[in-house]
Amino acid sequence: MYVLITANRNYSSWSLRLWMLMKGLDIGFEDRVEPFEKPVNYDAFRSFSPTGQVPALLHEGRTIYDSLGITLYLADRHDGVWPDDPDARAWAQCAVAEMHSGFAALRNDCTMNVGVRVTPKPMSAALAANVARIRELFEEGLAKFGGPWLAGAAFSAADAFFAPVAFRIRTYGLDVGAGQAWVDHMLAHPAMREWERQALAEEWREESHEAELAAAGVITADYRHG
């Protein structure tokens, strides 16, 4: 049995990727949550991950870490992580790698918080470029492979890696053009709805994450418990 270690549902975008990948492909796992309790959780998280970060996957005495490392590990053991079609597979692998290493402005300026809605501050040039590239990626994938998922008819790692972006697009009202069709489809997935339900119910608040949210713009709605 896999054990997947993740953090707060409201904040942890990296956790959502692997949680959504495994849920979307019906890969069973024990769900273990280790919340962010302070701005830097490195020492506490080192007890289960060599990088001091989430997610981490425990399996057969191994600790597999980093969202891309875990994805590759699962792809060796389960069908569906990557599309079957060679063109779609190549596109999905590039999109996953780009999401894994890029979009710094989106991460920094539009911090993930599932349970709120925000009128964002004026976009920096870097953020505008990130949003434009996401729109381009989404529209390209849908047009080239026919949807409703980014790389075709079946859910894959490409969708899982952009799952946090779907929440960010909704939170901050970002314009991704025709890519909104994928956002709506993704947000309607039962596993995404379950993650959101847990996010709204959780009572954890971490000061630095809340400060990042306040700096991102004006909070217009907060649906979180308490």
Secondary structure, 3 states (H helix, E strand, C coil): CEEEEECCCCCCHHHHHHHHHHHHCCCCEEEEECCCCCCCCHHHHCCCCCCCCCCEEEECCEEEECHHHHHHHHHCCCCCCCCCCHHHHHHHHHHHHHHHHCCHHHHHHCCCCCCEEEEECCCCHHHHHHHHHHHHHHHHHHHHHCCCECCECCCCHHHHHCHHHHHHHHHHCCCCHHHHHHHHHHHCCHHHHHHHHHHHHCCCCCHHHHHHHHHHEEEEEECCCC
